[in-house]
Amino acid sequence: MYLSPRFRALAAGAAMLAASALAQAQQALPNVVILATGGTIAGAGASAVNSATYAAAKVGVEKLIAGLPELSKVANVRGEQVFQVASESLTNDNLLTLAKRVSALSKQNDVDGIVITHGTDTLEETAYFLTLTVHTSKPIVVVGSMRPGTALSADGALNLYDAVTVAGSKDAAGKGVLVTMGDNIDTGRDVSKSVNIKTSAFSSQWGPLGMVVEGKNYWFRAPVKRHTVNSEFDIDKINALPPVEIAMGYEGVSSTAIDALGKSGIKALIHGGTGNGSVADRIVPNLQKVRADGIVVIRSSRVPDGFVIRNAEQPDDKYDWVVAHDLRPQKARILAMVALTKTSDTKELQRIFWEY
């Protein structure tokens, strides 16, 4: 078909204008990097009805992004596959690798926000570790899902979309590491997984910071504990984490775990006690011995919304123990590992547990 030179020139001009408009639109969008680590959000089941039985960490980050074309309307998104691991199998070395990559990306001028896709089993621990160690005011959002993408009513796509919109929003800056699950925006410090099947699995004992609905953030409160740019800990200066273990309290508890862990070379022992971090009378001498051997003893509570009061239940001053404030045992372990890279003085450690 013959096209006149004038028509070809008009068509070429229109194409150039369209390309220019597209480039301007892309420049106006925030630049968000998705770091993928595996988990259910990257999982796959044998059929659409498998919402609880599936294989985690099967779908790569590029496929996740390609399966959610709506992302291109809210951000310029690119992905990196950091790990492909079910989160219960992540290690301290994985934490260090991930946090150092987040830190490096946060320093780049062409990165406005960072999203980490993560398995839900230990998502809260990774989010808290990043909260403590990455020095940036740019939004960092950790996200997962309770159902694989192959399941009926899968929640991963919307959670990821929300995470990207929050990471790319200016009003999320300076609020520390965030977690977007089930429409809520929670702080990485407070949020915990409290249900292992339902999509409403994550909640914070002090309530969410806000909600994200159809790509818009609604904020209700701000975090007051020290985090990110206000933290005295810096992942760029941390290359190893001291070993810290947890011994749980329960009816009929024996000293077997405490005694064994005390001989294992750990630097701190978290006691996940009942109620107000209570310790059974028969194991108090064993914890005293652990402390006498130079291991820091930290009393926490196994109660989901627990709050440990110093010198209540146990004379912490007398025994030279530390209390974990409102942190659950698994998060107390994260803070203890990070804090011990700076000090083993129990008074300083107690200050850190109050402030973070």
DAGI-V968630 format. One record per pair of residues at least 24 apart in sequence whose C-alpha atoms are under 8 Angstrom apart, sorted by the first residue. I is the first residue (numbers start at 1). J is the second residue. Records with the same first field share a line. If there is no record, write none. Layout:
I=J, J
This chain:
26=75, 76
29=74, 75, 76
30=74, 75, 76, 111, 112, 113, 168, 169
31=75, 76, 77, 110, 111, 112, 113, 168
32=75, 76, 77, 78, 111, 112, 113, 114, 115, 164, 167, 168
33=77, 78, 79, 80, 111, 113, 114, 115
34=61, 77, 78, 79, 80, 114, 115, 116, 117
35=61, 79, 80, 81, 82, 114, 115, 116, 117
36=60, 61, 79, 80, 81, 82, 83, 84, 116, 117, 118
37=81, 82, 83, 84, 85, 87, 116, 117, 118, 119
38=83, 84, 85, 86, 87, 117, 118, 119
39=84, 85, 86, 87, 117, 118, 119, 120, 144
40=86, 118, 119, 120, 144, 145, 146, 147, 148
41=117, 118, 119, 144, 145, 146, 147, 148, 149, 156
42=148, 149
43=147, 148, 149, 150
44=148, 149, 150, 151
45=148, 150, 151
47=150, 151
48=150, 151, 152
49=151, 152
50=150, 151
51=146, 147, 148, 151, 152, 154
52=147, 197
54=148
56=85, 86, 148
57=84, 85, 86
58=84
60=84
68=157, 161
70=161
71=161, 164
74=164, 165, 168
75=164, 165, 168
86=119
87=118, 119, 120, 121, 122, 123
88=119, 121, 122
92=241
93=240
95=126, 129
96=235, 238, 239, 240
99=129, 130, 133, 134, 235
100=134, 235, 236
102=134
103=134, 135, 136, 235, 236
106=136, 138
107=136
112=138, 139, 167, 168
113=138, 139, 140, 167, 168
114=138, 139, 140, 141, 164, 167
115=140, 141, 142, 143, 163, 164, 167
116=140, 141, 142, 143
117=142, 143, 144, 160
118=142, 143, 144
119=144, 145
120=144, 145, 146, 193
121=193
124=188, 189, 191, 192, 193, 331
125=330, 331, 334
127=177, 178, 179, 188, 189
128=177, 188, 189, 331, 334
129=334, 335, 338
130=177, 228
131=176, 177, 188, 189, 227, 228
132=226, 227, 228, 231, 233, 234, 335, 338, 356
133=227, 228, 231, 233, 234, 235
134=228, 229, 233, 234, 235
135=228, 229, 230, 231, 234, 235
136=174, 228, 229
137=173, 174, 175, 176, 228, 229
138=167, 172, 173, 174
139=166, 167, 168, 169, 172, 173, 174, 175, 176, 177, 178
140=167, 176, 177, 178
141=166, 167, 177, 178, 179, 180
142=177, 178, 179, 180
143=179, 180, 181
144=181
145=181, 199
146=196, 197, 198, 199, 201
147=199
155=182, 199
159=183
161=215
162=212, 213, 214, 215
165=215, 216
166=212, 215, 217
171=217
175=222, 223
176=223, 227, 228
177=228
183=211, 212, 213
184=208, 209, 210, 211, 212
185=209, 210, 211, 212
186=210
187=223
190=327
194=304
205=304, 305
225=355, 356
226=355, 356
227=356
233=338, 339
238=341
241=337, 338, 341
242=266, 267, 337, 340, 341
243=267, 268, 337
244=268, 269, 270, 333, 336, 337
245=269, 270, 333
246=270, 271, 272, 329, 330, 333
247=271, 272
248=272, 273, 302
249=273, 274, 278, 279, 280, 302
250=274
253=280
254=282, 283
255=282, 283, 286
258=286, 287, 290
259=286, 290
262=290, 295
266=295
267=294, 295, 296, 340
268=295, 296, 297, 298, 336
269=295, 296, 297, 298
270=297, 298, 299, 300, 329, 332, 333
271=297, 298, 299, 300, 301, 329
272=299, 300, 301, 302, 328, 329
273=299, 300, 301, 302
274=301, 302, 303
275=301, 302, 303, 306
276=300, 301, 306, 307, 308, 309, 312, 313
277=301, 302, 308, 313
278=313, 314
279=313, 314
288=319
291=319, 320, 321
296=321, 322, 344, 346
297=321, 322
298=322, 323, 324
299=323, 324
300=324, 325, 326, 327, 328, 329, 332
301=326, 327, 328, 329
302=328, 329
303=328
304=328
320=346
321=346
322=346, 347, 349, 350
323=350, 353
324=350, 353, 354
325=353, 354
